[in-house]
Amino acid sequence: MCTQAASHILNGFKPKYESTVTQNLWNDGAVMLGKLNMDEFAMGSSNETSFYGPVVNPWRATGSKENLVPGGSSGGSSAAVAAHICAGATATDTGGSIRQPAAFTGTVGIKPTYGRCSRWGIAAFASSLDQAGPITRDVRDAAIMLKSMASVDDKDTTSVDLPVPDYEAALGGTIKGMKIGIPAEYKVDGMDPEIVTLWEQGIAWLKDAGAEIVNISLPHTKYALPAYYIVAPAEASSNLARYDGVKYGLRVPGKDITDMYEQTRAKGFGAEVKRRIMIGTYVLSAGYYDAYYLQAQKVRTLIKNDFENAFAAGVDAILTPATPSAAFAIGDKAMIDDPVQMYLNDVFTVTVNMAGLPGIAVPAGLSSTGLPLGLQLIGKPFDEVTLFKTANVIEKAAGKFVAAKWW
Amino acid sequence: MTALVDTRTTDPKRLIPGATGDWEVIIGLEVHAQVTSQSKLFSGSSTKFGAEPNANVSLVDAAMPGMLPVINRKNAWRKPYARVLG
């Protein structure tokens, strides 16, 4: 079966190898039903950058027939799981690509700690941020699936040799006395009041379950998104240099080899991928490297330090909203006209990738228009157990959210 | 990438007078060394000389999607590299 990363440039590419995370799933008896749509090379927050067209969210606003986005980049995964087409789906998360689509579709999505899953066999976007994880309908399924996917791997030197805990066994455990941090900086200006209410509801549920709520500060949060949009495109521009039409995928003939490269890349990549390759090449170029890339790397360390300070002060997990809004319409003009509006979808999730931490999105309620909204829990490195346990408490309090079938 | 700034002060005895001013001669060496190893630095492919075209190519050498470099574990690589780079 073809692996095309929803890009025209990988047209017809059939790998002769199996990624470690999927091989782990097959070894445990999982069955592949098919491969799903996504944003091209995982670059997008709405699944609209796919060469194969947008994915439609199974959720619709109450009384509306308007098609909504399923989030992105793993929008095919989130939509298929929400529509009960499959029990669970693999996904990858570089800046929120598991958690944001999970929040938009009322599903559970976990991005594990960097190094928990092997990246071998997964087309790379930004190697220092990418992690694979599951999207499922409940926390238990996510726990089972991550347990299977996670492993150390000789073929990925960034994978970590730590035992994979039995995540499922942690479910139902008490969170009494656990310290849950509420970061002041995530209360962004002009935040949707519905998201504020959802967050407060989440705090109340955890408090009711015996957790201690503590206000924390993550002072460098506001620099995370700008720094992410330097680091991620920089790595992408390097990772995507291999797609040249020589060995696999699309080849557009040219008058000589340079012309062939140029024609292939011009035709093979979509607008968002080209934008990011150009940004990445720019920030890595001589003269700008120090001003942009090096600065962004320093910001990244500061963001990581913020989290480390919170955890060192005794915080066990951090609760935030997963997204700034519910799912929006396919073709939303504000998002298409201004890429930064689209990038803001990941404002609560990118910090987690920048710091290499685990984060889980769990459905927590419905908007006034009847669309699912999610909360995010951020944990200590390799402490996915706490995330599953705490997300399970939220899930039990919030109840199930199933899209009404219209398709 | 990062500009190298030489902070040493020049010994005037080393300067050679030129038409436009004094010159200091600084000689840099770029050393290309081949390490005797059975496999490549970032893949398990053979380094056998004279093999058929494309015979010593692995998935990572060919930059297939999703492939990751893994550094050769043999110490044979590290020591000479440390010497050359250090």
Boltz contact constraints between the chains, C-beta under 6 A:
constraints:
  - contact:
      token1: [A, 120]
      token2: [B, 68]
      max_distance: 6.0
  - contact:
      token1: [A, 121]
      token2: [B, 66]
      max_distance: 6.0
  - contact:
      token1: [A, 122]
      token2: [B, 66]
      max_distance: 6.0
  - contact:
      token1: [A, 123]
      token2: [B, 65]
      max_distance: 6.0
  - contact:
      token1: [A, 123]
      token2: [B, 66]
      max_distance: 6.0
  - contact:
      token1: [A, 156]
      token2: [B, 68]
      max_distance: 6.0
  - contact:
      token1: [A, 157]
      token2: [B, 70]
      max_distance: 6.0
  - contact:
      token1: [A, 242]
      token2: [B, 63]
      max_distance: 6.0
  - contact:
      token1: [A, 247]
      token2: [B, 62]
      max_distance: 6.0
  - contact:
      token1: [A, 289]
      token2: [B, 1]
      max_distance: 6.0
